[in-house]
Amino acid sequence: MARKKGPSTSIEDRMAEFGTLDRPVTLEEIELSQPFSERVISPLLSGLAQLAMRFSPQQSQEALQHKLDLAGNPYDITKFKGTQILAAIVLGGLGLAGYFLAKDLSFIQRIVMPPAAAGLGYYLPVLSLGSKTSKRRKEIQKSLPDALDLLTICVEAGLGFDAAMAKVAEKWDNELCVAFSRVIQELQLGKLRREALRDMADRMDVPDVSTFVAAIIQADQLGVSIARVLRIQSEQMRVRRRQRAEEMASQAGIKMLPAIAFLIFPAIFIILLGPAVIQIIVMYTSGQLGMFG
């Protein structure tokens, strides 16, 4: 009898386990299974952003969206606005706490601290967005000559310009290829090529890309061979990349001067003159002691 209870209990346990698995999941369990950022932070940011968007003018919203486009749209405009307001509230609260806790500061400094902290919190996301924008521009500027070379090869091999852009977008995974993929999607939706390319140049704000787009649009309007234009543009981009590298190499010595003057030279002086100074001090103190003796 004892041997028969073992399998029956295991079967019962398995049935109970399957019964718990088949049980429908409640909404509360679904919400608790999500991370804290999606349950609390994301709705809070959305609510703050919607409140701020009601009172902000349309021009400021368009300017903010343009800045997000330049940075590659790392955030949604509502979440970015909510992040600004939340950072302003948090740092403003810390500044208000400092108003009551910092007794050593003057009355004017304590009054200025909360609004200054709130303004700093509101401006910090903008600084982060500017850093992402500059990083994206450098990446696009660096990858553009190679992309133009591949575009030239594909067009000279017989592909159309749109198919060549799609081939470049499949080849690499960088910001320029993402922009090319968006242009291809806009063309498939019926947008004109020149409008899609101009919008791409506006979203990047890179002079080399603007020059490339202007040359392609002009060649398309005048009926010039796009392959020839691409060949000329790729050669010019390679020359510009070499010139930028030479310019950065020439600026390296100037950028190293502060480090050499304030870090390396003092250490060299200490190493070279330190023993001599110590010896002079010892000789001077011994002479002084001899005179007083």
C-alpha positions as YAML, in Angstrom:
chain: A
units: angstrom
residues:
- id: 1
  name: MET
  ca: [0.00, 0.00, 0.00]
- id: 2
  name: ALA
  ca: [2.84, 2.35, 0.73]
- id: 3
  name: ARG
  ca: [4.19, 1.87, -2.77]
- id: 4
  name: LYS
  ca: [0.85, 2.85, -4.32]
- id: 5
  name: LYS
  ca: [0.66, 6.17, -2.45]
- id: 6
  name: GLY
  ca: [3.84, 7.48, -3.99]
- id: 7
  name: PRO
  ca: [2.64, 7.64, -7.61]
- id: 8
  name: SER
  ca: [-0.82, 8.86, -6.62]
- id: 9
  name: THR
  ca: [0.57, 11.77, -4.63]
- id: 10
  name: SER
  ca: [2.90, 12.72, -7.47]
- id: 11
  name: ILE
  ca: [0.00, 12.64, -9.95]
- id: 12
  name: GLU
  ca: [-2.10, 14.75, -7.59]
- id: 13
  name: ASP
  ca: [0.74, 17.25, -7.26]
- id: 14
  name: ARG
  ca: [1.08, 17.46, -11.00]
- id: 15
  name: MET
  ca: [-2.65, 17.96, -11.44]
- id: 16
  name: ALA
  ca: [-2.63, 20.66, -8.79]
- id: 17
  name: GLU
  ca: [0.30, 22.34, -10.52]
- id: 18
  name: PHE
  ca: [-1.50, 22.28, -13.85]
- id: 19
  name: GLY
  ca: [-4.59, 23.59, -12.15]
- id: 20
  name: THR
  ca: [-2.70, 26.57, -10.80]
- id: 21
  name: LEU
  ca: [-1.19, 27.18, -14.24]
- id: 22
  name: ASP
  ca: [-4.59, 27.10, -15.91]
- id: 23
  name: ARG
  ca: [-5.98, 29.60, -13.43]
- id: 24
  name: PRO
  ca: [-6.70, 32.96, -15.11]
- id: 25
  name: VAL
  ca: [-4.30, 35.74, -14.19]
- id: 26
  name: THR
  ca: [-5.88, 38.79, -12.58]
- id: 27
  name: LEU
  ca: [-5.23, 42.39, -13.61]
- id: 28
  name: GLU
  ca: [-3.48, 43.06, -10.31]
- id: 29
  name: GLU
  ca: [-1.00, 40.25, -10.94]
- id: 30
  name: ILE
  ca: [-0.36, 41.53, -14.47]
- id: 31
  name: GLU
  ca: [0.34, 45.03, -13.16]
- id: 32
  name: LEU
  ca: [2.62, 43.75, -10.39]
- id: 33
  name: SER
  ca: [4.58, 41.66, -12.90]
- id: 34
  name: GLN
  ca: [5.60, 44.81, -14.78]
- id: 35
  name: PRO
  ca: [8.73, 46.71, -13.67]
- id: 36
  name: PHE
  ca: [8.47, 49.70, -11.35]
- id: 37
  name: SER
  ca: [9.39, 52.15, -14.12]
- id: 38
  name: GLU
  ca: [6.39, 51.12, -16.23]
- id: 39
  name: ARG
  ca: [3.97, 50.96, -13.31]
- id: 40
  name: VAL
  ca: [4.83, 54.23, -11.56]
- id: 41
  name: ILE
  ca: [7.43, 56.36, -13.30]
- id: 42
  name: SER
  ca: [6.08, 56.19, -16.85]
- id: 43
  name: PRO
  ca: [2.47, 57.19, -15.93]
- id: 44
  name: LEU
  ca: [3.85, 59.96, -13.70]
- id: 45
  name: LEU
  ca: [5.99, 61.35, -16.52]
- id: 46
  name: SER
  ca: [3.09, 61.14, -18.97]
- id: 47
  name: GLY
  ca: [0.79, 63.02, -16.60]
- id: 48
  name: LEU
  ca: [3.33, 65.76, -15.96]
- id: 49
  name: ALA
  ca: [4.06, 66.05, -19.69]
- id: 50
  name: GLN
  ca: [0.40, 66.37, -20.63]
- id: 51
  name: LEU
  ca: [-0.03, 69.07, -18.00]
- id: 52
  name: ALA
  ca: [2.97, 70.97, -19.35]
- id: 53
  name: MET
  ca: [1.98, 70.57, -23.01]
- id: 54
  name: ARG
  ca: [-1.34, 72.28, -22.34]
- id: 55
  name: PHE
  ca: [0.37, 75.50, -21.29]
- id: 56
  name: SER
  ca: [3.32, 75.44, -23.71]
- id: 57
  name: PRO
  ca: [2.92, 77.18, -27.11]
- id: 58
  name: GLN
  ca: [2.97, 75.27, -30.36]
- id: 59
  name: GLN
  ca: [6.24, 76.84, -31.50]
- id: 60
  name: SER
  ca: [8.10, 75.63, -28.43]
- id: 61
  name: GLN
  ca: [6.73, 72.11, -28.95]
- id: 62
  name: GLU
  ca: [7.89, 72.13, -32.58]
- id: 63
  name: ALA
  ca: [11.33, 73.41, -31.55]
- id: 64
  name: LEU
  ca: [11.61, 70.66, -28.93]
- id: 65
  name: GLN
  ca: [10.56, 68.03, -31.47]
- id: 66
  name: HIS
  ca: [13.22, 69.32, -33.86]
- id: 67
  name: LYS
  ca: [15.84, 68.96, -31.13]
- id: 68
  name: LEU
  ca: [14.68, 65.41, -30.51]
- id: 69
  name: ASP
  ca: [14.92, 64.71, -34.25]
- id: 70
  name: LEU
  ca: [18.48, 66.01, -34.29]
- id: 71
  name: ALA
  ca: [19.33, 63.64, -31.44]
- id: 72
  name: GLY
  ca: [17.76, 60.68, -33.25]
- id: 73
  name: ASN
  ca: [14.53, 60.68, -31.21]
- id: 74
  name: PRO
  ca: [15.95, 58.89, -28.15]
- id: 75
  name: TYR
  ca: [12.87, 59.94, -26.14]
- id: 76
  name: ASP
  ca: [9.25, 60.68, -26.84]
- id: 77
  name: ILE
  ca: [8.37, 64.37, -26.56]
- id: 78
  name: THR
  ca: [5.87, 63.73, -23.76]
- id: 79
  name: LYS
  ca: [8.32, 61.65, -21.72]
- id: 80
  name: PHE
  ca: [11.10, 64.17, -22.27]
- id: 81
  name: LYS
  ca: [8.88, 67.03, -21.10]
- id: 82
  name: GLY
  ca: [7.77, 64.98, -18.11]
- id: 83
  name: THR
  ca: [11.40, 64.20, -17.28]
- id: 84
  name: GLN
  ca: [12.20, 67.91, -17.32]
- id: 85
  name: ILE
  ca: [9.36, 68.74, -14.95]
- id: 86
  name: LEU
  ca: [10.13, 65.81, -12.64]
- id: 87
  name: ALA
  ca: [13.82, 66.76, -12.45]
- id: 88
  name: ALA
  ca: [12.85, 70.37, -11.74]
- id: 89
  name: ILE
  ca: [10.50, 69.28, -8.94]
- id: 90
  name: VAL
  ca: [13.06, 66.92, -7.36]
- id: 91
  name: LEU
  ca: [15.97, 69.36, -7.43]
- id: 92
  name: GLY
  ca: [13.67, 72.22, -6.45]
- id: 93
  name: GLY
  ca: [12.56, 70.16, -3.44]
- id: 94
  name: LEU
  ca: [16.19, 69.55, -2.51]
- id: 95
  name: GLY
  ca: [16.87, 73.27, -2.82]
- id: 96
  name: LEU
  ca: [13.85, 74.00, -0.62]
- id: 97
  name: ALA
  ca: [15.17, 71.55, 1.96]
- id: 98
  name: GLY
  ca: [18.50, 73.36, 1.81]
- id: 99
  name: TYR
  ca: [16.64, 76.61, 2.51]
- id: 100
  name: PHE
  ca: [15.62, 75.31, 5.92]
- id: 101
  name: LEU
  ca: [18.74, 73.25, 6.69]
- id: 102
  name: ALA
  ca: [21.57, 75.53, 5.49]
- id: 103
  name: LYS
  ca: [21.92, 77.98, 8.35]
- id: 104
  name: ASP
  ca: [25.41, 79.16, 7.38]
- id: 105
  name: LEU
  ca: [24.22, 80.76, 4.11]
- id: 106
  name: SER
  ca: [22.89, 84.26, 3.89]
- id: 107
  name: PHE
  ca: [19.19, 84.97, 3.48]
- id: 108
  name: ILE
  ca: [19.55, 85.92, -0.21]
- id: 109
  name: GLN
  ca: [21.49, 82.74, -0.99]
- id: 110
  name: ARG
  ca: [18.86, 80.63, 0.72]
- id: 111
  name: ILE
  ca: [16.11, 82.33, -1.29]
- id: 112
  name: VAL
  ca: [17.93, 81.89, -4.60]
- id: 113
  name: MET
  ca: [18.76, 78.21, -3.93]
- id: 114
  name: PRO
  ca: [15.31, 76.59, -4.62]
- id: 115
  name: PRO
  ca: [14.58, 78.32, -7.97]
- id: 116
  name: ALA
  ca: [18.18, 77.86, -9.10]
- id: 117
  name: ALA
  ca: [18.03, 74.13, -8.29]
- id: 118
  name: ALA
  ca: [14.68, 73.81, -10.08]
- id: 119
  name: GLY
  ca: [16.06, 75.60, -13.14]
- id: 120
  name: LEU
  ca: [19.10, 73.34, -13.13]
- id: 121
  name: GLY
  ca: [16.88, 70.26, -12.98]
- id: 122
  name: TYR
  ca: [14.78, 71.56, -15.88]
- id: 123
  name: TYR
  ca: [17.89, 72.23, -17.96]
- id: 124
  name: LEU
  ca: [19.81, 68.99, -17.27]
- id: 125
  name: PRO
  ca: [17.77, 66.87, -19.76]
- id: 126
  name: VAL
  ca: [18.46, 69.52, -22.41]
- id: 127
  name: LEU
  ca: [22.20, 69.16, -21.79]
- id: 128
  name: SER
  ca: [21.90, 65.39, -22.13]
- id: 129
  name: LEU
  ca: [19.97, 65.86, -25.37]
- id: 130
  name: GLY
  ca: [22.65, 68.20, -26.72]
- id: 131
  name: SER
  ca: [25.33, 65.63, -25.93]
- id: 132
  name: LYS
  ca: [23.40, 62.95, -27.82]
- id: 133
  name: THR
  ca: [22.96, 65.35, -30.76]
- id: 134
  name: SER
  ca: [26.67, 66.09, -31.07]
- id: 135
  name: LYS
  ca: [27.51, 62.38, -30.76]
- id: 136
  name: ARG
  ca: [25.01, 61.54, -33.51]
- id: 137
  name: ARG
  ca: [26.39, 64.23, -35.81]
- id: 138
  name: LYS
  ca: [29.92, 62.92, -35.40]
- id: 139
  name: GLU
  ca: [28.79, 59.37, -36.12]
- id: 140
  name: ILE
  ca: [26.94, 60.46, -39.27]
- id: 141
  name: GLN
  ca: [29.86, 62.56, -40.44]
- id: 142
  name: LYS
  ca: [32.23, 59.64, -39.91]
- id: 143
  name: SER
  ca: [30.09, 57.03, -41.69]
- id: 144
  name: LEU
  ca: [28.99, 59.20, -44.64]
- id: 145
  name: PRO
  ca: [32.05, 58.67, -46.93]
- id: 146
  name: ASP
  ca: [31.83, 54.87, -46.65]
- id: 147
  name: ALA
  ca: [28.08, 54.98, -47.29]
- id: 148
  name: LEU
  ca: [28.61, 57.14, -50.38]
- id: 149
  name: ASP
  ca: [31.22, 54.68, -51.68]
- id: 150
  name: LEU
  ca: [28.76, 51.82, -51.33]
- id: 151
  name: LEU
  ca: [26.00, 53.91, -52.91]
- id: 152
  name: THR
  ca: [28.27, 54.66, -55.87]
- id: 153
  name: ILE
  ca: [29.17, 51.00, -56.33]
- id: 154
  name: CYS
  ca: [25.52, 49.91, -56.18]
- id: 155
  name: VAL
  ca: [24.35, 52.57, -58.65]
- id: 156
  name: GLU
  ca: [27.19, 51.85, -61.06]
- id: 157
  name: ALA
  ca: [26.31, 48.14, -60.82]
- id: 158
  name: GLY
  ca: [22.85, 48.89, -62.17]
- id: 159
  name: LEU
  ca: [20.67, 49.47, -59.10]
- id: 160
  name: GLY
  ca: [18.41, 52.47, -58.79]
- id: 161
  name: PHE
  ca: [19.11, 55.15, -56.21]
- id: 162
  name: ASP
  ca: [16.30, 53.97, -53.92]
- id: 163
  name: ALA
  ca: [17.43, 50.34, -54.11]
- id: 164
  name: ALA
  ca: [21.02, 51.44, -53.45]
- id: 165
  name: MET
  ca: [19.90, 53.31, -50.32]
- id: 166
  name: ALA
  ca: [18.05, 50.20, -49.17]
- id: 167
  name: LYS
  ca: [21.19, 48.14, -49.73]
- id: 168
  name: VAL
  ca: [23.25, 50.57, -47.66]
- id: 169
  name: ALA
  ca: [20.63, 50.50, -44.91]
- id: 170
  name: GLU
  ca: [20.88, 46.68, -44.82]
- id: 171
  name: LYS
  ca: [24.69, 46.71, -44.77]
- id: 172
  name: TRP
  ca: [25.38, 48.66, -41.57]
- id: 173
  name: ASP
  ca: [23.65, 49.54, -38.32]
- id: 174
  name: ASN
  ca: [24.33, 53.18, -37.55]
- id: 175
  name: GLU
  ca: [22.46, 56.47, -37.44]
- id: 176
  name: LEU
  ca: [22.96, 57.18, -41.14]
- id: 177
  name: CYS
  ca: [21.53, 53.80, -42.14]
- id: 178
  name: VAL
  ca: [18.56, 54.37, -39.83]
- id: 179
  name: ALA
  ca: [17.93, 57.68, -41.62]
- id: 180
  name: PHE
  ca: [18.19, 55.93, -45.00]
- id: 181
  name: SER
  ca: [15.67, 53.32, -43.83]
- id: 182
  name: ARG
  ca: [13.25, 56.07, -42.84]
- id: 183
  name: VAL
  ca: [13.64, 57.69, -46.26]
- id: 184
  name: ILE
  ca: [12.86, 54.35, -47.93]
- id: 185
  name: GLN
  ca: [9.74, 53.94, -45.79]
- id: 186
  name: GLU
  ca: [8.58, 57.46, -46.64]
- id: 187
  name: LEU
  ca: [9.12, 56.77, -50.35]
- id: 188
  name: GLN
  ca: [7.06, 53.60, -50.08]
- id: 189
  name: LEU
  ca: [4.26, 55.62, -48.50]
- id: 190
  name: GLY
  ca: [4.19, 57.93, -51.52]
- id: 191
  name: LYS
  ca: [6.39, 60.82, -50.47]
- id: 192
  name: LEU
  ca: [8.48, 62.53, -53.14]
- id: 193
  name: ARG
  ca: [12.18, 61.72, -53.13]
- id: 194
  name: ARG
  ca: [13.36, 65.32, -52.88]
- id: 195
  name: GLU
  ca: [11.02, 66.02, -49.96]
- id: 196
  name: ALA
  ca: [12.11, 62.86, -48.14]
- id: 197
  name: LEU
  ca: [15.80, 63.70, -48.66]
- id: 198
  name: ARG
  ca: [15.32, 67.31, -47.53]
- id: 199
  name: ASP
  ca: [13.53, 66.16, -44.40]
- id: 200
  name: MET
  ca: [16.39, 63.74, -43.73]
- id: 201
  name: ALA
  ca: [18.92, 66.57, -44.04]
- id: 202
  name: ASP
  ca: [16.83, 68.75, -41.70]
- id: 203
  name: ARG
  ca: [16.68, 65.95, -39.11]
- id: 204
  name: MET
  ca: [20.48, 65.60, -39.19]
- id: 205
  name: ASP
  ca: [21.70, 69.20, -39.58]
- id: 206
  name: VAL
  ca: [25.09, 67.98, -40.87]
- id: 207
  name: PRO
  ca: [26.68, 70.19, -43.59]
- id: 208
  name: ASP
  ca: [28.06, 67.20, -45.52]
- id: 209
  name: VAL
  ca: [24.65, 65.54, -45.63]
- id: 210
  name: SER
  ca: [23.02, 68.79, -46.75]
- id: 211
  name: THR
  ca: [25.56, 69.10, -49.57]
- id: 212
  name: PHE
  ca: [24.98, 65.49, -50.63]
- id: 213
  name: VAL
  ca: [21.19, 65.90, -50.61]
- id: 214
  name: ALA
  ca: [21.37, 69.16, -52.59]
- id: 215
  name: ALA
  ca: [23.57, 67.49, -55.23]
- id: 216
  name: ILE
  ca: [21.22, 64.50, -55.57]
- id: 217
  name: ILE
  ca: [18.13, 66.72, -55.86]
- id: 218
  name: GLN
  ca: [19.81, 68.92, -58.45]
- id: 219
  name: ALA
  ca: [20.96, 65.91, -60.46]
- id: 220
  name: ASP
  ca: [17.45, 64.47, -60.34]
- id: 221
  name: GLN
  ca: [15.89, 67.71, -61.53]
- id: 222
  name: LEU
  ca: [18.43, 68.35, -64.32]
- id: 223
  name: GLY
  ca: [18.61, 64.75, -65.51]
- id: 224
  name: VAL
  ca: [22.31, 64.35, -64.75]
- id: 225
  name: SER
  ca: [23.70, 60.87, -64.15]
- id: 226
  name: ILE
  ca: [23.35, 60.09, -60.45]
- id: 227
  name: ALA
  ca: [26.26, 57.66, -60.58]
- id: 228
  name: ARG
  ca: [28.60, 60.44, -61.71]
- id: 229
  name: VAL
  ca: [27.31, 62.78, -59.02]
- id: 230
  name: LEU
  ca: [27.76, 60.09, -56.37]
- id: 231
  name: ARG
  ca: [31.32, 59.44, -57.56]
- id: 232
  name: ILE
  ca: [32.18, 63.15, -57.22]
- id: 233
  name: GLN
  ca: [30.47, 63.40, -53.83]
- id: 234
  name: SER
  ca: [32.27, 60.33, -52.46]
- id: 235
  name: GLU
  ca: [35.65, 61.72, -53.53]
- id: 236
  name: GLN
  ca: [34.88, 65.08, -51.92]
- id: 237
  name: MET
  ca: [33.73, 63.42, -48.70]
- id: 238
  name: ARG
  ca: [36.95, 61.41, -48.47]
- id: 239
  name: VAL
  ca: [38.98, 64.60, -48.98]
- id: 240
  name: ARG
  ca: [36.98, 66.36, -46.27]
- id: 241
  name: ARG
  ca: [37.45, 63.46, -43.88]
- id: 242
  name: ARG
  ca: [41.20, 63.55, -44.43]
- id: 243
  name: GLN
  ca: [41.24, 67.32, -43.92]
- id: 244
  name: ARG
  ca: [39.31, 66.98, -40.67]
- id: 245
  name: ALA
  ca: [41.75, 64.34, -39.46]
- id: 246
  name: GLU
  ca: [44.70, 66.60, -40.28]
- id: 247
  name: GLU
  ca: [43.00, 69.51, -38.50]
- id: 248
  name: MET
  ca: [42.42, 67.42, -35.38]
- id: 249
  name: ALA
  ca: [46.05, 66.26, -35.48]
- id: 250
  name: SER
  ca: [47.26, 69.86, -35.68]
- id: 251
  name: GLN
  ca: [45.08, 70.81, -32.70]
- id: 252
  name: ALA
  ca: [46.39, 67.95, -30.55]
- id: 253
  name: GLY
  ca: [49.50, 69.88, -29.48]
- id: 254
  name: ILE
  ca: [47.46, 72.90, -28.39]
- id: 255
  name: LYS
  ca: [45.02, 70.73, -26.45]
- id: 256
  name: MET
  ca: [47.92, 69.05, -24.66]
- id: 257
  name: LEU
  ca: [49.43, 72.34, -23.43]
- id: 258
  name: PRO
  ca: [47.22, 72.74, -20.32]
- id: 259
  name: ALA
  ca: [47.93, 69.16, -19.22]
- id: 260
  name: ILE
  ca: [51.65, 69.62, -19.82]
- id: 261
  name: ALA
  ca: [51.79, 72.99, -18.07]
- id: 262
  name: PHE
  ca: [49.71, 72.12, -15.00]
- id: 263
  name: LEU
  ca: [50.33, 68.39, -14.55]
- id: 264
  name: ILE
  ca: [53.54, 67.20, -16.19]
- id: 265
  name: PHE
  ca: [55.86, 70.20, -15.66]
- id: 266
  name: PRO
  ca: [55.17, 70.52, -11.90]
- id: 267
  name: ALA
  ca: [55.88, 66.82, -11.42]
- id: 268
  name: ILE
  ca: [59.16, 67.13, -13.39]
- id: 269
  name: PHE
  ca: [60.19, 70.18, -11.37]
- id: 270
  name: ILE
  ca: [59.49, 68.35, -8.11]
- id: 271
  name: ILE
  ca: [61.51, 65.32, -9.21]
- id: 272
  name: LEU
  ca: [64.48, 67.36, -10.50]
- id: 273
  name: LEU
  ca: [64.60, 70.20, -7.98]
- id: 274
  name: GLY
  ca: [63.21, 68.38, -4.93]
- id: 275
  name: PRO
  ca: [66.52, 66.78, -3.78]
- id: 276
  name: ALA
  ca: [68.46, 70.00, -4.40]
- id: 277
  name: VAL
  ca: [65.96, 72.04, -2.38]
- id: 278
  name: ILE
  ca: [66.08, 69.52, 0.46]
- id: 279
  name: GLN
  ca: [69.90, 69.63, 0.44]
- id: 280
  name: ILE
  ca: [69.93, 73.44, 0.48]
- id: 281
  name: ILE
  ca: [67.49, 73.50, 3.39]
- id: 282
  name: VAL
  ca: [69.63, 71.00, 5.34]
- id: 283
  name: MET
  ca: [72.79, 73.01, 4.70]
- id: 284
  name: TYR
  ca: [71.08, 76.26, 5.69]
- id: 285
  name: THR
  ca: [69.64, 74.83, 8.89]
- id: 286
  name: SER
  ca: [73.01, 73.31, 9.83]
- id: 287
  name: GLY
  ca: [74.74, 76.66, 9.27]
- id: 288
  name: GLN
  ca: [72.14, 78.43, 11.33]
- id: 289
  name: LEU
  ca: [72.60, 75.95, 14.13]
- id: 290
  name: GLY
  ca: [76.39, 76.46, 14.00]
- id: 291
  name: MET
  ca: [75.99, 80.21, 14.29]
- id: 292
  name: PHE
  ca: [73.66, 79.99, 17.27]
- id: 293
  name: GLY
  ca: [75.91, 77.37, 18.90]
...
